[in-house]
Each structure stands twice: as C-alpha cells, then as structure tokens.
Amino acid sequence: MTSAIQSLSLGILALSAVLVLVRAWRGPTVFDRALAFETLSLIVVGTLLLVPGWYLDAALGLALFSFVSMVLLGYFLGSGEFPHE
C-alpha cells in the first residue's frame, strides 16, 4: 500500500514539474520565470524527501540555496544592482 502511495506521489510530482517547466518556458516576465524555477526547486526538494534512502542534507542544502538565490534575485530585480558594502 505504501509503495502505491509513493508511486502516485512521485507521479504527481513529475506532472507538476512538467507543468512548471512549461510555465518557465512560456512565462511572459522574469518574475514568472523566477517563480517557476523556485517552484521547481521545491519539487526537487520534495522528491528528495519522499524517496527513502536519499539524503536529507542535500534537500535542506538545496532549499537553503534556492531561498537565498531568490531573495538576491528579487533584490536585484527591484533595485537594479547587487548589494555591496
């Protein structure tokens, strides 16, 4: 029973990844593409956490890197330059 639920969950994640990639490809603005890639990274993190035997630290590292990169991208798109001291 758990194997069937896990297979169904992986199928739904794969379908959502395809839809997100279509959104990233067809996104009219940079913000749509950035949001699509952030969502894709969350799908990858969910897949890493769903499959047993894969690494939790890789999922947490990817989630942290994705969050920091989206914050910097949002700051850059809002102000027009990267922060510097």
Helices and strands as residue ranges (DSSP letters): H 2-26, H 30-50, H 56-79
